[in-house]
Amino acid sequence: MLAYLVAEVLGIEPVDVRVHPADTDLTPVDLGSYSSRVTLMAGNAAIQATTRLREKIFAAAARKLEVAPDRLEARGRRVFVADDPDRGMTFAEAVALGESMHGVLAFPGSYAPPKRAGKYKGGGVGPSPCYSYSACVVEVEVDADTGDVKPLEIWIAHDIGRSLNPLLVEGQVEGSVYMGLGEVLMEEQVFRKGVHKIPSLLEYKSPTTLETPEIHTILVETDDPEGPFGAKEAGQGPLLPVIPAVANAVHDAVGVRIDETPISPDKVIKALELLRQGKPPRVGPDKLPLFTFPAPRVVESAFGQPAESIAERPFGR
Amino acid sequence: MMRLPEFSYLSPVSVWDAVKLMADHGPAAMLVAGGTDLYPNMKRRQFEPSVLVGLRGIRELRGVRGSSRSGLTIGAGTILTVVSAHPEIVRHYPGLATAAGLVSSPQLRNMGTLGGNVCVDTRCNYYNQSYEWRKAVNFCMKKDGEICLVAPGSSRCWAVSSSDTAPMLWSLAAQVRLAGLAGERLIPISALFRDDGIQYLSKQPGEILTEIVLPPSEGWRSTYLKLRRRGSFDFPVLGVAVALRMEGETVREAAITLGAVASQPRPAPEAAALLVGQRPTDELIDAVADAAFKPGKPLDNTDLTHPYRKKMIRVYVARALHALVHGGSPR
């Protein structure tokens, strides 16, 4: 993704850009690649560095072309006068001019998210300002004799901001769906005698291609003001709705509620037995862990919406 | 990363040479055919042979001979992919083709052999673990330890028979040919197994399973159903192998064998006997499934919960019988 952003700024092709794996001896500090933030944060930093580079290249090219730098454009591996495209030079020539004018062309870029509207627990990790919304529809087949839950088809709509490379984004979203299916149907951390009960990829089950249904990915493109060229994330967002969607589909299919993951066949069978006995057809924890939630605080939104105008307070008071 | 320990690999080209090598090296040696189960087990130090006698170079162990009319002989070294797709097996012993085709994944069926699957080591989730994991729980009696961790009061090992083909071959009344220093012997497959997680085979360690001999198929129908979490890779946590000989709509002979509920394939003769001489109505099938379900005693040492696996015996036996009586796909 970083190569696409750099190529876009410089008017060259992604194949012209080489992305070096980070070496923390050589790079400035960053908190890490987590929190669905890499494209957004590293992307914005790359755009800043590349824009600084382009400024220097334009300054040198402009002197040669005898125009003001702000009349230049970089596209198609060329640097040229925007309203007179024949006046220009190859990108490589422009870089050579830039180097003879400025010496080494090396520029850092950085990005810090906008100031948060309030302090909250977990805020210190530097979370992304642009999380996505996702919606998921799942069709399942439930075998009432065996409790088997088989997803038949999945539709997932993901708010990606601007999709920088739709093929890669779809792959990322499908990967999230697959992760969600594994989490909701199979994967379970069980400890016995102080060790993980099944610490191998044979026994810690994840879906195979045979358990992964047709996935229809719908990219909802918006233009996020904070994202690199409007992009948001496809890291963890699309994983989230898959799990409750499967649970709801099971309920819709056979009328039982499985309130914990994984929704394994033995739990479905148990809930169906409860249903037959006229008891609440639900399997899951009996109570929430003891935890006192702090009172929610409503703060001004990132887009300047004042707190008092936010009427809906999702967790009440 | 778990690595293979050092060992010598010997590759005889005849059964007799292999028998002699096994005798020469005694308990230090193990046989290996496809190696799909043995090598991972060696990485986890469940097996620690210093010599492996490879059977892959022995041509006489491969191939399918005979016919369904006179009985079929399958070389123990025949790979599972061939068994699952062989036209005579698919047509006349469909349960065996199905069982062979449900073992693990396509890649492993291309390496794994029928003989290897019949003799595959019993499994237990206290045993199929790395050396370090087993050490952390003080080992079990199947390897390096003293007690059975799934049934600590028990004097025996309860590891689970995890072959897909063995229960089906049992229901088909197959025989197996064993070659040893004292010569060859042909025994019913039911005599090959013992209900003990450690000594689960009755054959001598140096004896080589060379052939699986199927009786004539005239009038027989067969099917195999496998319970496992996923459609590939997984070992059975329940196998149901049913063979019926029908005359018109009446059952003349019946065999039901359960896999993965004991340390050997577990026949259900009382359940099967209910079918003989009867027309298998829905009510009768339910009664047979009930009778097969009762003696099954899975323990908490495989994937899925053991009460669930027991419940599924009834469902799977009923489904297998419906499929055989009414035709069509069992699931």
Contacts between the chains, C-beta under 8 A, distances in Angstrom:
chain1	res1	chain2	res2	distance
A	145	B	315	4.8
A	146	B	227	7.9
A	146	B	312	6.3
A	146	B	315	5.8
A	147	B	308	7.6
A	186	B	229	6.4
A	186	B	230	7.8
A	193	B	136	7.7
A	193	B	137	4.7
A	193	B	149	7.6
A	194	B	136	7.2
A	194	B	137	7.8
A	195	B	133	5.9
A	195	B	136	5.1
A	195	B	137	6.3
A	197	B	125	6.6
A	198	B	125	6.3
A	198	B	303	7.7
A	199	B	129	7.4
A	199	B	130	7.8
A	199	B	133	6.6
A	200	B	128	7.8
A	200	B	129	7.6
A	202	B	233	6.6
A	202	B	234	7.6
A	203	B	125	6.5
A	203	B	128	7.5
A	203	B	303	6.3
A	205	B	229	4.8
A	205	B	230	6.1
A	205	B	234	7.5
A	205	B	303	7.1
A	207	B	230	6.9
A	208	B	230	5.3
A	208	B	231	6.4
A	208	B	232	5.0
A	208	B	233	6.6
A	210	B	230	6.6
A	210	B	231	3.4
A	210	B	232	5.6
A	211	B	230	5.8
A	211	B	231	6.4
A	264	B	304	7.3
A	265	B	304	7.2
A	265	B	308	6.5
A	266	B	304	6.6
A	266	B	305	4.7
A	266	B	307	7.2
A	266	B	308	3.7
A	269	B	308	6.5
A	269	B	311	6.6
